[in-house]
Amino acid sequence: MPQHLQPQVAEIQKDLAQEQLVKQLFKEQFQSNEEVICHAPGRVNLIGDHTDYNNGFVLPAAINYGTTIAVSRRADNTVKVYAHDCDQQTNKFSLDDICFDQQMMWSNYVKGTLQALMNKYPNIKGANIVVTGNVPQGAGLSSSASFEIVLLKAFSQLYKLNLDGINAALIGQQAENNFVGCNCGIMDQLISAMGQQGHAMLLDCQDLSFEDAPIPDDLTLFIVNSNVKRGLVDSEYNLRRQQCEAVAKYFAVATLRDVTLAQLMAAKEQIEPVLFKRAKHVITENARVLASLVALKNNNMAAISQLMKDSHISLRDDFEISTKEMDGLVNIIDSVLGVNGGVRMTGGGFGGCVVALVPKSLVAQVKSVVNDNYEKRFNLKPNIYLCEATQGAFR
Ligand code: GLA
Protein backbone atom coordinates (compact mmCIF):
# COMPACT_ATOMS: atom_id res chain seq x y z
CA MET A 1 0.00 0.00 0.00
CA PRO A 2 1.38 3.51 -0.80
CA GLN A 3 2.80 5.05 2.34
CA HIS A 4 0.66 8.20 2.19
CA LEU A 5 -2.53 6.09 2.42
CA GLN A 6 -1.49 4.22 5.54
CA PRO A 7 -2.81 6.79 8.08
CA GLN A 8 -6.21 6.93 6.31
CA VAL A 9 -6.47 3.15 6.35
CA ALA A 10 -5.52 3.04 10.03
CA GLU A 11 -8.30 5.60 10.71
CA ILE A 12 -10.90 3.57 8.85
CA GLN A 13 -9.85 0.50 10.81
CA LYS A 14 -10.16 2.40 14.11
CA ASP A 15 -13.68 3.61 13.20
CA LEU A 16 -14.71 0.10 12.17
CA ALA A 17 -13.42 -1.24 15.49
CA GLN A 18 -15.62 1.26 17.38
CA GLU A 19 -18.60 0.29 15.24
CA GLN A 20 -17.99 -3.42 15.82
CA LEU A 21 -17.76 -2.77 19.54
CA VAL A 22 -21.08 -0.90 19.87
CA LYS A 23 -22.79 -3.47 17.65
CA GLN A 24 -21.63 -6.33 19.82
CA LEU A 25 -22.41 -4.51 23.06
CA PHE A 26 -25.88 -3.66 21.79
CA LYS A 27 -26.59 -7.31 21.12
CA GLU A 28 -25.38 -8.26 24.60
CA GLN A 29 -27.41 -5.55 26.34
CA PHE A 30 -30.65 -5.72 24.37
CA GLN A 31 -30.65 -9.18 22.76
CA SER A 32 -31.38 -7.65 19.36
CA ASN A 33 -29.71 -5.67 16.59
CA GLU A 34 -29.54 -1.89 16.61
CA GLU A 35 -31.36 0.13 13.97
CA VAL A 36 -28.77 2.89 13.63
CA ILE A 37 -25.11 3.47 14.44
CA CYS A 38 -23.84 7.06 14.57
CA HIS A 39 -20.58 8.80 15.36
CA ALA A 40 -19.76 12.39 16.32
CA PRO A 41 -16.25 13.81 16.77
CA GLY A 42 -14.64 15.69 19.63
CA ARG A 43 -12.84 18.92 18.78
CA VAL A 44 -9.76 20.97 19.35
CA ASN A 45 -9.79 24.74 19.13
CA LEU A 46 -6.85 26.16 17.17
CA ILE A 47 -7.47 29.72 18.31
CA GLY A 48 -10.28 31.85 19.75
CA ASP A 49 -11.03 30.83 23.33
CA HIS A 50 -13.78 32.34 25.46
CA THR A 51 -14.91 34.32 22.44
CA ASP A 52 -17.90 32.16 21.46
CA TYR A 53 -20.28 33.29 24.23
CA ASN A 54 -19.22 36.87 23.46
CA ASN A 55 -20.63 36.42 19.93
CA GLY A 56 -17.08 36.47 18.57
CA PHE A 57 -14.96 34.28 16.29
CA VAL A 58 -13.46 30.81 16.85
CA LEU A 59 -11.34 28.47 14.75
CA PRO A 60 -11.84 24.86 15.90
CA ALA A 61 -11.41 21.55 14.07
CA ALA A 62 -13.28 18.27 14.59
CA ILE A 63 -10.84 15.48 15.46
CA ASN A 64 -10.54 11.77 14.87
CA TYR A 65 -11.57 10.93 18.43
CA GLY A 66 -15.27 10.80 19.12
CA THR A 67 -18.37 9.13 20.50
CA THR A 68 -20.16 6.25 18.79
CA ILE A 69 -23.64 4.97 19.65
CA ALA A 70 -25.90 2.13 18.59
CA VAL A 71 -29.61 2.85 18.98
CA SER A 72 -33.03 1.44 18.33
CA ARG A 73 -36.54 2.78 18.82
CA ARG A 74 -38.87 1.72 21.61
CA ALA A 75 -42.65 1.80 21.49
CA ASP A 76 -42.88 3.37 24.96
CA ASN A 77 -41.33 6.57 26.38
CA THR A 78 -38.49 4.81 28.19
CA VAL A 79 -34.85 5.55 27.43
CA LYS A 80 -32.36 2.90 28.49
CA VAL A 81 -28.68 3.76 28.06
CA TYR A 82 -25.65 1.57 28.61
CA ALA A 83 -22.43 3.62 28.89
CA HIS A 84 -19.53 1.30 28.28
CA ASP A 85 -16.85 3.80 29.31
CA CYS A 86 -18.64 5.13 32.40
CA ASP A 87 -18.02 2.05 34.53
CA GLN A 88 -20.38 0.09 32.29
CA GLN A 89 -23.33 1.73 34.01
CA THR A 90 -26.91 1.58 32.79
CA ASN A 91 -29.42 4.37 33.27
CA LYS A 92 -33.14 4.14 32.62
CA PHE A 93 -35.63 6.99 32.65
CA SER A 94 -38.92 8.10 31.16
CA LEU A 95 -39.24 10.97 28.72
CA ASP A 96 -42.33 12.00 30.71
CA ASP A 97 -40.35 12.53 33.90
CA ILE A 98 -36.81 13.80 33.33
CA CYS A 99 -34.91 14.67 36.52
CA PHE A 100 -31.30 15.65 37.16
CA ASP A 101 -29.25 12.71 38.45
CA GLN A 102 -26.60 13.52 41.09
CA GLN A 103 -25.25 9.96 41.08
CA MET A 104 -24.77 9.23 37.40
CA MET A 105 -23.59 12.59 36.12
CA TRP A 106 -23.02 11.29 32.58
CA SER A 107 -26.71 10.44 32.24
CA ASN A 108 -27.58 14.16 32.51
CA TYR A 109 -26.16 14.71 29.03
CA VAL A 110 -28.71 12.24 27.65
CA LYS A 111 -31.54 13.66 29.72
CA GLY A 112 -30.72 17.29 28.97
CA THR A 113 -30.30 16.61 25.26
CA LEU A 114 -33.57 14.72 24.90
CA GLN A 115 -35.46 17.25 26.99
CA ALA A 116 -34.19 20.04 24.72
CA LEU A 117 -34.96 17.95 21.63
CA MET A 118 -38.54 17.41 22.83
CA ASN A 119 -39.08 21.18 23.01
CA LYS A 120 -38.82 21.15 19.23
CA TYR A 121 -40.03 17.61 18.50
CA PRO A 122 -42.51 16.65 21.26
CA ASN A 123 -43.56 13.42 19.55
CA ILE A 124 -40.35 11.41 19.83
CA LYS A 125 -40.54 8.17 21.78
CA GLY A 126 -37.98 6.21 23.78
CA ALA A 127 -34.88 4.30 22.71
CA ASN A 128 -32.37 1.66 23.70
CA ILE A 129 -28.85 3.08 23.49
CA VAL A 130 -25.29 1.80 23.80
CA VAL A 131 -22.53 4.39 23.91
CA THR A 132 -18.76 4.16 23.70
CA GLY A 133 -16.11 6.72 22.89
CA ASN A 134 -12.42 7.51 22.80
CA VAL A 135 -12.39 11.24 23.55
CA PRO A 136 -10.52 11.52 26.86
CA GLN A 137 -13.09 12.72 29.41
CA GLY A 138 -12.49 16.01 31.20
CA ALA A 139 -9.53 16.88 28.98
CA GLY A 140 -11.20 19.79 27.20
CA LEU A 141 -11.65 17.95 23.88
CA SER A 142 -15.46 18.07 24.05
CA SER A 143 -16.39 14.53 24.94
CA SER A 144 -19.72 15.91 26.18
CA ALA A 145 -20.53 17.92 23.04
CA SER A 146 -19.75 14.87 20.89
CA PHE A 147 -22.12 12.84 23.09
CA GLU A 148 -24.92 15.41 22.68
CA ILE A 149 -24.42 15.65 18.93
CA VAL A 150 -24.26 11.90 18.36
CA LEU A 151 -27.52 11.46 20.31
CA LEU A 152 -29.21 14.12 18.22
CA LYS A 153 -27.96 12.59 15.01
CA ALA A 154 -29.23 9.16 16.06
CA PHE A 155 -32.66 10.44 17.15
CA SER A 156 -33.03 12.46 13.98
CA GLN A 157 -32.39 9.30 11.95
CA LEU A 158 -34.56 7.04 14.11
CA TYR A 159 -37.54 9.38 14.18
CA LYS A 160 -36.98 11.03 10.79
CA LEU A 161 -36.70 14.54 12.23
CA ASN A 162 -35.65 17.21 9.78
CA LEU A 163 -32.89 18.40 12.09
CA ASP A 164 -29.86 20.14 10.57
CA GLY A 165 -26.40 20.53 12.10
CA ILE A 166 -26.87 24.09 13.27
CA ASN A 167 -30.13 23.37 15.07
CA ALA A 168 -28.62 20.22 16.54
CA ALA A 169 -25.75 22.34 17.89
CA LEU A 170 -28.22 24.82 19.42
CA ILE A 171 -30.14 21.97 21.07
CA GLY A 172 -26.89 20.50 22.45
CA GLN A 173 -25.96 23.90 23.85
CA GLN A 174 -29.42 24.22 25.47
CA ALA A 175 -28.84 20.88 27.18
CA GLU A 176 -25.63 22.25 28.71
CA ASN A 177 -27.05 25.68 29.60
CA ASN A 178 -30.47 24.66 30.89
CA PHE A 179 -29.95 21.17 32.27
CA VAL A 180 -26.30 20.34 32.96
CA GLY A 181 -25.56 23.83 34.32
CA CYS A 182 -22.63 24.97 32.18
CA ASN A 183 -23.14 28.32 30.45
CA CYS A 184 -21.00 27.31 27.48
CA GLY A 185 -21.09 28.87 24.04
CA ILE A 186 -21.91 27.21 20.73
CA MET A 187 -18.42 26.29 19.48
CA ASP A 188 -18.08 22.70 20.66
CA GLN A 189 -21.47 21.48 19.48
CA LEU A 190 -21.28 23.30 16.17
CA ILE A 191 -17.89 21.96 15.15
CA SER A 192 -18.85 18.42 16.24
CA ALA A 193 -21.91 18.69 13.99
CA MET A 194 -20.50 20.62 11.02
CA GLY A 195 -16.71 20.11 10.89
CA GLN A 196 -15.12 19.34 7.54
CA GLN A 197 -12.40 16.78 6.88
CA GLY A 198 -8.95 18.35 6.53
CA HIS A 199 -10.27 21.76 7.58
CA ALA A 200 -10.67 23.97 10.59
CA MET A 201 -13.81 26.11 10.77
CA LEU A 202 -13.92 29.85 11.03
CA LEU A 203 -17.18 30.30 12.90
CA ASP A 204 -18.86 33.64 13.50
CA CYS A 205 -20.75 33.02 16.73
CA GLN A 206 -22.92 36.09 16.15
CA ASP A 207 -24.87 34.72 13.19
CA LEU A 208 -23.49 31.13 13.12
CA SER A 209 -22.14 31.55 9.59
CA PHE A 210 -18.96 29.61 8.95
CA GLU A 211 -16.20 29.05 6.46
CA ASP A 212 -14.00 25.96 6.07
CA ALA A 213 -10.33 26.82 6.51
CA PRO A 214 -7.93 24.32 4.94
CA ILE A 215 -5.25 22.96 7.26
CA PRO A 216 -2.05 22.61 5.22
CA ASP A 217 -1.32 18.90 4.51
CA ASP A 218 2.06 19.10 6.09
CA LEU A 219 0.70 19.99 9.56
CA THR A 220 -0.30 17.62 12.33
CA LEU A 221 -2.77 18.63 15.02
CA PHE A 222 -0.56 17.77 17.94
CA ILE A 223 -2.53 17.72 21.20
CA VAL A 224 -1.10 17.14 24.65
CA ASN A 225 -3.22 16.54 27.73
CA SER A 226 -1.51 18.17 30.71
CA ASN A 227 -3.50 15.87 32.98
CA VAL A 228 -3.93 18.71 35.46
CA LYS A 229 -7.07 17.87 37.42
CA ARG A 230 -9.58 20.45 36.35
CA GLY A 231 -11.14 21.75 39.55
CA LEU A 232 -13.60 24.68 39.70
CA VAL A 233 -13.93 24.63 35.92
CA ASP A 234 -17.64 25.33 35.76
CA SER A 235 -17.69 28.00 38.45
CA GLU A 236 -14.65 29.83 37.03
CA TYR A 237 -16.03 29.47 33.50
CA ASN A 238 -19.38 30.94 34.50
CA LEU A 239 -17.59 33.73 36.40
CA ARG A 240 -15.55 34.67 33.30
CA ARG A 241 -18.75 34.83 31.33
CA GLN A 242 -20.36 37.14 33.89
CA GLN A 243 -17.29 39.39 33.85
CA CYS A 244 -17.49 39.72 30.06
CA GLU A 245 -21.19 40.46 30.29
CA ALA A 246 -20.53 43.15 32.89
CA VAL A 247 -18.23 45.01 30.48
CA ALA A 248 -20.75 44.68 27.63
CA LYS A 249 -23.34 46.13 29.99
CA TYR A 250 -21.05 49.05 30.81
CA PHE A 251 -20.93 49.88 27.10
CA ALA A 252 -24.69 49.27 26.81
CA VAL A 253 -24.27 46.65 24.07
CA ALA A 254 -25.45 43.04 23.92
CA THR A 255 -21.98 41.43 23.86
CA LEU A 256 -18.29 42.31 23.64
CA ARG A 257 -18.49 41.71 19.89
CA ASP A 258 -19.82 45.25 19.68
CA VAL A 259 -16.95 46.89 21.57
CA THR A 260 -13.77 47.94 19.75
CA LEU A 261 -10.30 47.92 21.27
CA ALA A 262 -10.17 51.70 20.92
CA GLN A 263 -13.43 52.08 22.89
CA LEU A 264 -12.14 49.79 25.60
CA MET A 265 -8.82 51.61 25.86
CA ALA A 266 -10.57 54.96 26.10
CA ALA A 267 -12.64 53.66 29.04
CA LYS A 268 -9.73 52.02 30.87
CA GLU A 269 -9.85 54.30 33.92
CA GLN A 270 -13.58 53.77 34.39
CA ILE A 271 -13.54 49.98 34.28
CA GLU A 272 -12.46 47.73 37.13
CA PRO A 273 -8.94 46.42 36.26
CA VAL A 274 -9.91 42.73 36.28
CA LEU A 275 -12.90 43.36 34.03
CA PHE A 276 -10.74 45.46 31.71
CA LYS A 277 -8.29 42.57 31.31
CA ARG A 278 -11.06 40.07 30.58
CA ALA A 279 -12.53 42.28 27.87
CA LYS A 280 -9.11 43.02 26.39
CA HIS A 281 -8.51 39.30 25.96
CA VAL A 282 -11.81 38.78 24.17
CA ILE A 283 -11.50 41.75 21.83
CA THR A 284 -7.87 41.05 20.88
CA GLU A 285 -8.55 37.31 20.54
CA ASN A 286 -11.27 37.98 17.96
CA ALA A 287 -8.74 39.88 15.87
CA ARG A 288 -6.23 37.03 16.21
CA VAL A 289 -8.79 34.49 14.97
CA LEU A 290 -9.44 36.50 11.81
CA ALA A 291 -5.71 36.99 11.23
CA SER A 292 -5.17 33.23 11.72
CA LEU A 293 -7.65 32.42 8.98
CA VAL A 294 -5.64 34.54 6.53
CA ALA A 295 -2.36 33.04 7.77
CA LEU A 296 -3.72 29.47 7.38
CA LYS A 297 -4.92 30.17 3.85
CA ASN A 298 -1.48 31.51 2.93
CA ASN A 299 0.31 28.76 4.84
CA ASN A 300 2.17 31.53 6.65
CA MET A 301 3.62 29.54 9.53
CA ALA A 302 5.56 32.40 11.09
CA ALA A 303 2.34 34.41 11.40
CA ILE A 304 0.38 31.46 12.83
CA SER A 305 3.17 30.85 15.31
CA GLN A 306 3.06 34.44 16.58
CA LEU A 307 -0.75 34.54 16.76
CA MET A 308 -0.91 31.33 18.80
CA LYS A 309 1.82 32.65 21.10
CA ASP A 310 -0.05 35.92 21.65
CA SER A 311 -3.28 34.01 22.28
CA HIS A 312 -1.63 31.93 24.99
CA ILE A 313 -0.16 35.00 26.69
CA SER A 314 -3.54 36.73 26.60
CA LEU A 315 -5.31 33.69 28.11
CA ARG A 316 -2.58 33.43 30.75
CA ASP A 317 -2.24 37.08 31.75
CA ASP A 318 -5.51 38.80 30.86
CA PHE A 319 -8.07 36.02 31.10
CA GLU A 320 -6.11 34.16 33.82
CA ILE A 321 -7.22 30.64 32.98
CA SER A 322 -3.89 28.91 32.29
CA THR A 323 -1.87 26.88 34.81
CA LYS A 324 1.88 26.59 35.40
CA GLU A 325 1.79 23.10 33.88
CA MET A 326 0.12 24.31 30.68
CA ASP A 327 2.53 27.24 30.47
CA GLY A 328 5.38 24.75 30.92
CA LEU A 329 4.08 22.47 28.16
CA VAL A 330 3.75 25.42 25.79
CA ASN A 331 7.36 26.45 26.49
CA ILE A 332 8.66 22.90 26.08
CA ILE A 333 6.97 22.51 22.69
CA ASP A 334 7.90 26.01 21.56
CA SER A 335 11.57 25.24 22.23
CA VAL A 336 11.46 22.85 19.27
CA LEU A 337 8.94 24.62 17.05
CA GLY A 338 10.08 28.23 17.06
CA VAL A 339 8.53 29.96 14.04
CA ASN A 340 8.02 26.61 12.27
CA GLY A 341 4.84 25.82 14.19
CA GLY A 342 2.39 27.21 16.73
CA VAL A 343 1.38 26.18 20.26
CA ARG A 344 -1.06 27.43 22.90
CA MET A 345 -3.41 26.25 25.64
CA THR A 346 -6.81 25.36 24.25
CA GLY A 347 -10.40 25.17 25.51
CA GLY A 348 -11.99 26.31 28.73
CA GLY A 349 -8.76 26.42 30.78
CA PHE A 350 -7.66 25.47 34.32
CA GLY A 351 -6.04 22.31 32.97
CA GLY A 352 -6.82 20.19 29.96
CA CYS A 353 -4.87 20.34 26.73
CA VAL A 354 -2.44 22.39 24.75
CA VAL A 355 -2.70 22.33 20.96
CA ALA A 356 0.21 22.63 18.56
CA LEU A 357 0.38 22.86 14.79
CA VAL A 358 3.46 20.80 14.05
CA PRO A 359 5.08 20.19 10.65
CA LYS A 360 5.25 16.41 10.04
CA SER A 361 9.07 16.57 9.99
CA LEU A 362 9.13 17.83 13.61
CA VAL A 363 6.52 15.50 15.14
CA ALA A 364 9.01 12.94 16.48
CA GLN A 365 11.21 15.65 17.98
CA VAL A 366 8.29 17.42 19.68
CA LYS A 367 7.07 14.10 21.04
CA SER A 368 10.38 13.30 22.64
CA VAL A 369 10.92 16.76 24.11
CA VAL A 370 7.47 16.49 25.77
CA ASN A 371 8.09 12.96 27.03
CA ASP A 372 11.58 13.84 28.29
CA ASN A 373 10.72 17.05 30.11
CA TYR A 374 7.08 17.44 31.16
CA GLU A 375 6.87 14.70 33.76
CA LYS A 376 10.31 15.57 35.12
CA ARG A 377 9.24 19.17 35.72
CA PHE A 378 5.64 18.74 36.83
CA ASN A 379 5.34 15.18 38.09
CA LEU A 380 2.43 14.48 35.75
CA LYS A 381 2.38 12.12 32.79
CA PRO A 382 1.42 13.79 29.49
CA ASN A 383 -0.85 12.09 26.94
CA ILE A 384 -0.10 12.91 23.34
CA TYR A 385 -2.76 12.73 20.61
CA LEU A 386 -1.74 13.07 16.99
CA CYS A 387 -4.92 14.15 15.26
CA GLU A 388 -6.34 15.06 11.91
CA ALA A 389 -9.34 17.19 11.16
CA THR A 390 -12.42 15.05 10.46
CA GLN A 391 -15.99 15.35 9.33
CA GLY A 392 -18.80 16.48 11.66
CA ALA A 393 -21.80 14.23 12.32
CA PHE A 394 -24.25 16.32 10.27
CA ARG A 395 -21.90 17.26 7.43
C1 GLA B 1 -15.60 25.34 26.55
C2 GLA B 1 -17.00 25.77 26.12
C3 GLA B 1 -16.98 26.49 24.78
C4 GLA B 1 -15.93 27.62 24.77
C5 GLA B 1 -14.61 27.12 25.31
C6 GLA B 1 -13.60 28.23 25.49
O1 GLA B 1 -15.11 24.37 25.68
O2 GLA B 1 -17.83 24.65 26.02
O3 GLA B 1 -18.25 26.98 24.46
O4 GLA B 1 -16.41 28.73 25.48
O5 GLA B 1 -14.73 26.47 26.56
O6 GLA B 1 -13.26 28.75 24.26
Boltz pocket constraint, residues with backbone or C-beta under 6 A from the ligand:
constraints:
  - pocket:
      binder: B
      contacts: [[A, 45], [A, 48], [A, 49], [A, 50], [A, 51], [A, 52], [A, 53], [A, 140], [A, 184], [A, 185], [A, 186], [A, 187], [A, 188], [A, 347], [A, 348], [A, 349]]
      max_distance: 6.0
